[in-house]
């Protein structure tokens, strides 16, 4: 051994954490969480409660209803836990669809207590308290408190594109990709492609919580296929060569 005699190997912090995690998991296998009755909390008309699985486009459409049909001057976006990112994205999209929106963002935490009951006799009930982050984003057509540390002034009107429910939602995506695939129909082929794109924008249907942009791509591929009645060479939307053989039923 390269280590002096008196020294012994000790568990590293990572292995110790793994050991604790395994022990905790084994212990919790003897318990089950007590389901809490769902609380029915009345929601105000101007409130948007964002979830991690919700659609940004749906939240933007609801904001349009609040501003245009209900004629409210403000919306309140609320989210907890892993939905915070989507709440921020929703607010950014709404600010780019309606002019003159003042913003105040408030961050806080809330403690949630989970109770577990034992599956074996002789064990006591266990409670677990976890702290969850909470965000509230207040968007208002009327002026808000500019001295608030979470205040943001309205965006420049040149950055705002008025919300139009009839307008088709389309956006381009940029990136590099390589792949192989087979297509349905009478022919089979393989191809490789590369694409590059640049640009940033916030979209109503941006459910990936990231800006999207317009992009251009180029691809090259070669493929072979069988056709029932034709024989020849052809070109598609991308550069490539193809060969075909006459087939029979």
C-alpha positions in Angstrom: 0.0 0.0 0.0 1.2 3.5 -0.8 -0.5 4.9 2.4 1.4 4.9 5.7 0.4 2.3 8.2 -1.7 4.4 10.6 -3.9 5.7 7.8 -7.0 3.9 6.6 -9.2 4.6 3.7 -12.4 6.4 4.6 -15.7 6.8 2.8 -15.7 9.9 0.5 -18.6 12.4 0.9 -20.2 11.1 -2.4 -20.1 7.4 -1.3 -21.4 8.5 2.2 -24.3 10.4 0.6 -25.1 7.4 -1.6 -25.1 5.1 1.5 -27.4 7.4 3.4 -29.7 7.7 0.4 -29.9 3.9 0.1 -30.6 3.5 3.8 -33.3 6.2 3.7 -35.0 4.6 0.7 -35.0 1.2 2.4 -36.5 2.8 5.5 -39.2 4.7 3.5 -40.3 1.4 1.8 -41.9 0.6 5.1 -44.1 3.7 4.9 -46.7 5.2 2.6 -47.6 8.8 2.2 -51.0 9.9 3.5 -53.0 11.6 0.7 -54.2 15.0 1.6 -57.7 16.2 0.6 -57.5 18.7 -2.1 -58.3 22.2 -1.0 -60.7 24.1 -3.1 -59.4 27.7 -3.4 -61.4 30.2 -5.3 -59.4 31.8 -8.1 -59.8 35.4 -9.1 -60.6 36.1 -12.7 -57.3 37.9 -13.3 -55.2 35.1 -11.8 -53.2 32.7 -13.9 -51.9 29.7 -12.0 -49.1 28.2 -14.1 -48.1 24.5 -13.9 -45.0 22.8 -15.2 -47.1 20.8 -17.7 -49.3 23.7 -18.8 -49.2 25.4 -22.3 -47.8 28.9 -22.6 -50.1 29.6 -25.5 -53.1 28.7 -23.4 -52.0 31.1 -20.6 -51.5 33.9 -23.2 -55.0 33.3 -24.6 -56.4 33.5 -21.0 -54.5 36.8 -20.5 -56.1 38.1 -23.7 -59.5 37.2 -22.3 -58.8 39.0 -19.1 -57.6 42.2 -20.8 -60.0 42.3 -23.7 -63.2 40.5 -22.8 -63.3 40.9 -19.0 -61.7 44.4 -19.4 -59.4 43.9 -16.5 -56.4 46.2 -16.1 -54.1 43.5 -14.7 -53.2 39.8 -14.5 -51.4 37.9 -11.7 -49.2 35.0 -12.7 -48.6 32.5 -9.9 -46.4 29.4 -9.8 -44.6 27.1 -7.4 -41.7 24.6 -7.5 -40.6 23.5 -11.0 -43.2 25.7 -12.7 -41.3 28.9 -11.9 -39.4 28.9 -15.2 -42.6 28.5 -17.2 -44.2 31.3 -15.3 -41.3 33.7 -16.2 -41.6 32.6 -19.9 -45.4 33.2 -19.8 -44.9 36.7 -18.4 -42.3 37.6 -21.1 -44.6 36.4 -23.9 -47.6 38.4 -22.5 -45.4 41.5 -22.2 -44.6 41.1 -25.9 -48.3 40.8 -26.9 -49.9 43.6 -25.0 -48.5 47.2 -24.8 -47.7 49.2 -21.7 -47.5 46.4 -19.1 -45.8 47.4 -15.9 -44.4 44.4 -13.9 -43.6 43.6 -10.3 -42.1 40.2 -9.4 -42.3 38.7 -5.9 -40.4 35.7 -4.7 -41.1 33.8 -1.5 -41.2 30.3 0.0 -43.8 28.1 1.5 -43.4 25.0 3.8 -45.3 21.9 2.8 -45.7 19.1 5.4 -46.1 15.5 4.1 -47.2 12.8 6.5 -46.3 9.1 6.2 -48.0 6.2 7.9 -46.2 2.9 8.7 -47.0 -0.4 6.8 -45.6 -2.5 9.7 -46.6 -2.6 13.3 -44.4 -1.0 15.9 -43.5 2.0 13.8 -44.6 5.6 14.4 -45.9 8.1 11.9 -43.3 10.2 10.1 -43.6 13.8 8.9 -41.4 15.5 6.3 -41.3 19.2 5.8 -40.1 20.6 2.4 -39.6 24.2 1.4 -41.0 25.2 -2.0 -40.3 28.4 -3.9 -43.2 30.6 -5.0 -43.3 33.3 -7.6 -45.9 36.0 -8.3 -45.7 38.2 -11.4 -48.0 41.2 -11.4 -48.6 42.7 -14.9 -50.7 45.8 -15.0 -51.7 48.4 -17.6 -51.8 50.9 -14.8 -48.7 52.3 -13.2 -47.2 50.3 -10.3 -44.9 51.1 -7.4 -41.6 52.0 -9.1 -39.7 51.9 -5.8 -40.5 48.2 -5.4 -37.3 46.2 -6.0 -39.1 43.8 -8.3 -40.4 46.5 -10.6 -39.8 46.5 -14.3 -41.1 49.3 -16.7 -43.1 48.5 -19.8 -41.2 47.3 -22.9 -40.6 49.6 -25.8 -43.6 49.4 -28.1 -41.3 48.5 -31.0 -40.7 45.1 -29.3 -44.5 44.4 -28.9 -46.5 42.5 -31.5 -50.2 42.9 -30.7 -51.9 39.6 -29.8 -54.0 38.3 -32.7 -55.9 35.0 -32.0 -56.5 34.4 -35.7 -52.8 34.7 -36.6 -51.2 31.3 -37.4 -48.5 30.3 -34.9 -45.3 29.5 -36.7 -41.7 29.8 -35.8 -38.4 28.4 -37.1 -35.9 26.5 -35.0 -32.2 26.6 -35.5 -29.7 24.0 -34.6 -27.4 21.2 -35.9 -28.6 17.8 -36.3 -27.6 14.5 -37.8 -29.8 11.5 -38.2 -31.0 8.5 -40.2 -34.5 7.5 -40.9 -36.8 5.5 -43.0 -39.9 6.9 -44.7 -43.3 5.3 -45.3 -44.5 4.6 -48.8 -43.1 2.5 -51.7 -39.5 3.5 -51.2 -36.9 3.4 -48.4 -33.9 5.6 -47.9 -31.3 6.8 -45.5 -29.9 10.3 -45.3 -27.8 12.6 -43.2 -28.4 16.3 -42.7 -26.9 19.3 -41.0 -28.7 22.5 -40.2 -27.6 25.8 -38.8 -29.8 28.6 -37.4 -29.6 31.9 -35.6 -32.2 34.1 -34.0 -34.1 34.7 -30.8 -37.8 35.3 -30.2 -40.5 34.5 -27.7 -43.4 32.5 -29.1 -46.9 32.0 -27.8 -46.5 28.2 -28.1 -43.0 28.2 -26.5 -43.5 25.3 -24.2 -39.7 24.5 -24.0 -39.2 27.6 -21.8 -36.4 28.8 -24.1 -36.3 31.4 -26.9 -36.8 30.2 -30.4 -35.5 31.6 -33.6 -35.6 31.4 -37.3 -33.1 29.1 -38.9 -31.8 27.8 -42.2 -30.5 24.3 -42.8 -28.8 22.4 -45.6 -28.9 18.6 -46.0 -27.4 16.1 -48.3 -28.4 12.5 -48.6 -28.3 9.4 -50.7 -30.9 6.8 -50.9 -32.2 3.8 -52.8 -35.8 2.9 -53.3 -38.1 0.6 -55.2 -41.1 1.8 -57.2 -43.8 -0.1 -58.9 -44.0 1.4 -62.3 -41.2 4.0 -62.7 -37.6 4.0 -63.3 -35.4 7.0 -63.3 -33.5 9.6 -61.4 -35.0 12.6 -59.5 -34.1 15.5 -57.2 -36.0 16.5 -54.1 -35.9 19.6 -51.9 -32.4 18.8 -50.7 -29.4 18.0 -52.8 -29.2 14.2 -53.4 -29.1 11.5 -55.9 -31.4 8.5 -56.0 -31.6 5.2 -57.9 -34.7 3.2 -58.5 -35.5 -0.2 -59.7 -38.6 -1.4 -61.4 -40.7 -3.5 -59.1 -43.6 -5.9 -59.6 -46.5 -6.8 -57.4 
